[in-house]
């Protein structure tokens, strides 16, 4: 299933992205990481193994869009508006449910710190194993 730039993501492609995104090591690395190009390069390679041809920029854009749409629906539900829905809400809820929203406020000077554990589990090191 090939997709070029500017093509819409198919349902199968989104499901593949969600399956990679739901992996614990990927979630840990994406959470609170501002410079995440390497992670999305790894995700794009994993998606290619699953037959989805997307570059890292497309993966990052889709990740951001899905996350934004999820938070919009979640906020609406918390405000009492249950009419607002999205296709992969339950999948995203399972992935994002435990992610604290206010992590940046807790960090010193508004900067995120990378833990030693995150440095030791780089996506490039895992892809060579």
RAZIMO-V853382 format. One record per residue. N is the residue number from 1. RES is the residue in three letters. NEAR is the number of other ideal C-beta (glycine too) atoms within 10 Angstrom. Layout:
BEGIN
N,RES,NEAR
N,RES,NEAR
END
This chain:
BEGIN
1,UNK,10
2,UNK,8
3,UNK,14
4,UNK,9
5,UNK,8
6,UNK,6
7,UNK,12
8,UNK,7
9,UNK,19
10,UNK,12
11,UNK,9
12,UNK,12
13,UNK,22
14,UNK,17
15,UNK,14
16,UNK,22
17,UNK,24
18,UNK,17
19,UNK,14
20,UNK,18
21,UNK,21
22,UNK,14
23,UNK,14
24,UNK,8
25,UNK,14
26,UNK,20
27,UNK,14
28,UNK,14
29,UNK,22
30,UNK,18
31,UNK,15
32,UNK,18
33,UNK,13
34,UNK,8
35,UNK,8
36,UNK,18
37,UNK,10
38,UNK,14
39,UNK,21
40,UNK,21
41,UNK,18
42,UNK,23
43,UNK,27
44,UNK,20
45,UNK,15
46,UNK,21
47,UNK,21
48,UNK,13
49,UNK,10
50,UNK,14
51,UNK,11
52,UNK,24
53,UNK,14
54,UNK,24
55,UNK,15
56,UNK,18
57,UNK,13
58,UNK,22
59,UNK,25
60,UNK,19
61,UNK,14
62,UNK,19
63,UNK,18
64,UNK,10
65,UNK,11
66,UNK,23
67,UNK,16
68,UNK,10
69,UNK,16
70,UNK,18
71,UNK,13
72,UNK,12
73,UNK,18
74,UNK,18
75,UNK,11
76,UNK,14
77,UNK,15
78,UNK,8
79,UNK,9
80,UNK,7
81,UNK,10
82,UNK,9
83,UNK,7
84,UNK,14
85,UNK,9
86,UNK,14
87,UNK,11
88,UNK,17
89,UNK,16
90,UNK,9
91,UNK,18
92,UNK,21
93,UNK,13
94,UNK,12
95,UNK,20
96,UNK,18
97,UNK,8
98,UNK,8
99,UNK,12
100,UNK,10
101,UNK,9
102,UNK,6
103,UNK,11
104,UNK,12
105,UNK,8
106,UNK,9
107,UNK,11
108,UNK,7
109,UNK,4
110,UNK,7
111,UNK,8
112,UNK,15
113,UNK,8
114,UNK,12
115,UNK,11
116,UNK,7
117,UNK,9
118,UNK,15
119,UNK,9
120,UNK,8
121,UNK,15
122,UNK,14
123,UNK,18
124,UNK,11
125,UNK,11
126,UNK,14
127,UNK,12
128,UNK,5
129,UNK,4
END
